[in-house]
Amino acid sequence: MLVAAAESGGMSQRELGEFLGVDPSAVVALVDDLERAGLVRRDPHPDDRRTRLIVLTRKGSQVYRKTAALAREVDAELLSVLTAAERKTLEELLSRVVSADPPPDR
């Protein structure tokens, strides 16, 4: 959620739920927790009075930067066994999996 808020500059709870594939009621609880921790705040949407944008606080930005750096280190370590070409192939395959439509319910 911090990544989505950081990279978008702010998203509504509905947009966050869609982006993360999380039920709207779960998004409210997650945002409440992050807000209590001082990592996000709810700002008024400039074009829609009924909507609040979830944006990072200064503390949230600091936590995001630290965790993003740690994630890059972990990725580099995990992928160090792959050649550059293999990494590119893995990224392409994962991108296809992420963007694929989910299978129909059975």
C-alpha positions in Angstrom: 0.0 0.0 0.0 2.9 2.3 0.7 4.3 1.7 -2.7 1.0 2.4 -4.4 0.6 5.6 -2.5 4.2 6.7 -3.0 4.4 6.0 -6.7 1.0 7.5 -7.5 1.2 10.6 -5.4 -2.0 9.5 -3.7 -4.9 7.1 -4.5 -8.4 6.8 -3.2 -9.3 3.8 -1.1 -11.3 2.4 -4.0 -8.3 2.8 -6.3 -6.0 1.2 -3.8 -8.4 -1.8 -3.4 -8.6 -2.3 -7.2 -4.8 -1.9 -7.6 -4.0 -4.3 -4.8 -6.9 -6.7 -5.5 -8.1 -6.3 -1.9 -11.7 -6.1 -0.7 -12.8 -2.5 0.0 -13.5 -3.3 3.7 -10.0 -4.6 4.1 -8.6 -1.5 2.5 -10.3 0.7 5.2 -8.8 -1.4 8.0 -5.3 -1.3 6.4 -5.5 2.5 5.8 -6.7 2.9 9.4 -3.7 1.0 10.7 -1.2 2.9 8.5 -2.8 6.2 9.5 -2.5 5.3 13.3 1.2 4.5 12.6 1.6 7.9 11.1 2.6 6.6 7.7 -0.4 7.9 5.6 -3.0 10.5 5.8 -6.4 11.1 4.1 -6.3 14.3 2.0 -9.3 15.8 0.2 -9.5 14.9 -3.5 -9.1 18.2 -5.5 -11.9 17.3 -7.9 -14.3 15.2 -5.7 -15.3 16.4 -2.2 -16.6 12.9 -1.3 -13.3 11.2 -2.0 -10.1 11.2 0.1 -6.7 10.5 -1.3 -4.4 8.2 0.7 -1.0 9.9 0.7 2.3 9.3 2.5 3.3 11.4 5.4 6.9 12.4 5.9 7.4 9.4 8.1 5.6 7.2 5.5 8.0 8.4 2.8 11.0 7.6 5.0 9.7 4.1 5.7 9.0 3.6 2.0 12.5 4.7 0.9 14.1 2.4 3.5 12.0 -0.6 2.6 12.4 0.0 -1.2 16.2 0.0 -0.7 16.0 -3.2 1.3 13.8 -4.8 -1.4 16.4 -3.8 -4.1 19.2 -5.4 -2.0 17.2 -8.6 -1.5 16.3 -8.7 -5.2 19.9 -8.3 -6.2 21.0 -11.1 -3.9 18.3 -13.5 -5.0 18.8 -12.8 -8.7 22.6 -12.8 -8.5 22.6 -16.5 -9.7 21.0 -15.4 -13.0 22.7 -13.8 -16.0 21.4 -10.5 -17.3 19.6 -12.3 -20.1 18.0 -14.7 -17.6 16.9 -11.8 -15.4 15.3 -10.1 -18.4 13.4 -13.3 -19.3 12.2 -13.7 -15.7 11.0 -10.1 -15.6 9.1 -10.6 -18.9 7.5 -13.8 -17.8 6.5 -12.3 -14.4 5.0 -9.3 -16.2 2.9 -11.6 -18.4 1.7 -13.5 -15.3 0.8 -10.2 -13.5 -1.1 -8.8 -16.5 -2.9 -12.0 -17.4 -6.7 -12.2 -16.8 -7.6 -14.5 -13.9 -9.1 -17.8 -14.9 -12.9 -18.0 -14.8 -14.4 -19.5 -11.7 -15.1 -23.2 -11.9 
